[in-house]
Amino acid sequence: MQRQNKARAPRLAIAAVMTLLAAGAYAQDSAKARPAKGKVDAVSSADMKHLIEGSFSSKGPATVEGVLNQDGMQQACSQYPDRTKVPAKVAKKIEAAELKQVRYPADKNWLGDWKEGEKTAQNGRGMQFSDQVGGANGGNCYACHQMTKAEISFGNIGPSLYQYGKLRGNSEEVVRYTWGKIWDSSAYAACSNMPRFGHKGILTEAQIRDVMALLLDPASPVNQ
């Protein structure tokens, strides 16, 4: 049984939380400074940008630009705090746009080494200010999913992936879907909480192959 402590998913979670807290404090201070108008004015996007730029500095892989510069999917999903309530029409548009950006392996080599995939799944480090630029990131898969029977420390935000390949098989459709889901989760579930591992360059293509093997290789502990 693995007993490794897992860090938070590599998505600048600490910076995001600090940003929200700072935004709340900013809105309160601004409200005190202005005459009462019946309701507190909303914090403008320009004010928020100025706040972030003045509060944080880029260090290592954690950059101010990474917080401020949202792509189209992030901008669309930011309109829906409850991601289970994204309108169907909007969700369909997001998924179609993201699916077009999935890059499949040109050599059709889908599976790597499941043993290396297990290491990636267990590793929760990466993309924090203390990490080396260009260093290997982890997938932190166990933070959200059950994957192997031996591991009893896992999250339940995402569905269980235990016996993933054994239950689904390894047809071309399953293999392509699995790759696409790891590469860009919002290609199949708009505004998903799962990181877009390939799209955002969190995991390398070799690491994704290894995680694919962990999920689909019959010899993998996932499928025992």
N, C-alpha and C positions, 0 to 999 in steps of 0.2 A: 504494500500500500504506500503510495506517495504521501509525504507529509510536508511538502514544501509550502512555505507561506507564499500566498499569491498577492501581487500588487494589483492595483486597479487597472482596468483595461486602458491601453495606451491611447487615450483621447484627450489629454490635457484636462483631466477631470478636475484637478485642484484649481487650475486657472479658471475654469468655467464656473465653479462654485464661488470663488473669490469675486469674480466679475458680477455675479448675481447679487452677492451680499453688498458689494460696493455700490451697485446700482440702486439697491433699496435704500442705503444710507444717503446716497446722493439725492434721491427723490425727497426723502424726509427733510434733509437740510435745506433744499431748495424751497420746499413748502413753507418752512419756518421763516425764510428770508423774504418771501413775497407776501403782499397783502392777501387776505383771504378772498377767494373768488367763488366759493361754494364747492369747489373740488380741486384737487391737486392736478396740475398740468402733467401730461405724460412726458417722460424723459425723451428728448428727441434723439434721433440716430446720430446726429452730429455731436450732441452732448455725450452720448455713450462712447463714441469713438474717441473723443478727447479724453474722457475719463480713463479708458483702457490704456491709451497711449501714455498718459501721465502716471499710471499706476504700475505698469509692468515694463520689463525690459527683456529683450531676446537673449536667451542663453542656451547654447547647445541646440538640440532639436526643437526646443520649445520657443517659438517665436511669436511676437506680437502679430505679425502678418497671418500666422496660422489661426489666431483667434478672430481677427477682424475680417479676413477675406473669405466670405462664404461663396460657395459655388451655387448653381441654380437649384440643385436639390435641397441644399441646406436653407436657402432663402425661402423656398416653398414650404418646407417642413417647419420652419420657425413660426409660421402662422398658426400652427396647430399644436399647442402645448400637450394635449392629450392625443398621442399618435394613433390611438385606436379609433379616433373619430375624424380621420382625414376623409373628406368627401370622395366617393368612388371615382368620380370623373377626374379629380385632381390626382388621386393615387394611380390611376391607369396611365395618366400622362407622365408622371414621374417614373414609373416602372419602365415604360417604353423608352424614355430618354436614357435611363441608366443602363438598360439592357444593351443598347447600342454601343455602350462604352466598355463592355466586358471584353477583355483580351484573352482569348483561349490560346493554349500552347500551340505554336506553329508546327512543331514536330510531332504533335499528337501524343506526346509522352505525358500521360495524365498522372501516373502514380510514381511516387518516390519511395522512401524508406519509412515504414511506419514507426520504427524506433525513434527516428529523428522527429517524426511528426508528434510523437508523444512528448518529446522534450519541448517542442514548440507549444503544444497545448498546455503544458504545465507552467511554462514561463510567462509571468505577468509583467515583466520589465520592458521598458522601451519608450522612447519619445518624450522623456522627462528632461528637465533642464540639467540634471546631473549625469545624463547619459552622453556617450560619445556620438558625435555626428557620424552617420554612416554605419553605426554599430547594429548588430542583429537585434531585432525586436522579438518579443514573444507574442503568442496569440491569446494567452490567458483564457483558453476555451472553457476550463473547468469553473471559471467564475460564474458562468451562466448555464452550463450544460453538464448533465451526467454523461460520461463517455465509456468508462470501463467499470466492470463490477468490483475490481479491487479498490478503486479510489472511492472513499466515502466522504471526502471533502469536496463538495461541488455546489454550485448555485442552481436555481430553478427558474431564473428569468426566461431562459430559452427552453425549448423542448429537450427531452432526453434523446441523446444520440447513441445510446447503448444498442448494439446490434444493428447499427445503421445499414451497413451493407448486407448483412444477413437477411434483413427484412425487405430490403428494396431491390437487391440484385445489383448487377453491374452493367445494365444495358447502356447504350450510347446516350439515351435520354437522361438516365439517372446520373451518369458521369458528367455530362455537360451541365446539368442543373446544379450538381454539387459544386463544381468548379465555379460556376457563375454566382452561386450563393456566397461562397467564400470571397470571391473577387469583389462583388458589390451586392450586398444584401438587399439594398433598396431596389434592385432590378426585379425582385420577386415579391417584396413586401415594402411598399413605400414608407419612408420615414422610419425604417427599422432601427431598433436600438443597437443592433449588431454592427460593429465597425466594418467599413468597406476596406477590407484588408489589402486587396490588390489595387483597387482604384486609388487609394490614398498612399500607396507605397509602404504600408505598415509591414507587410510580409513580402519577401522576395518570391519570385516564381518557384524557385527550388523549395522554399518552405511550404508554399501552397501545395506542391506535389506531395510533400511528405505528409501534410495533414490529410490530403486526399487518400493517401495510402492507409493512414490511421483509420479513416472512416470506411474504406472499401476493401482493403486487403483481407481475404479470409483468414490469414494468419494473425491479424491484428487482435489485440485483447478486446477491442471494441466489439468484435464479431464472435466472441467466444460465449 
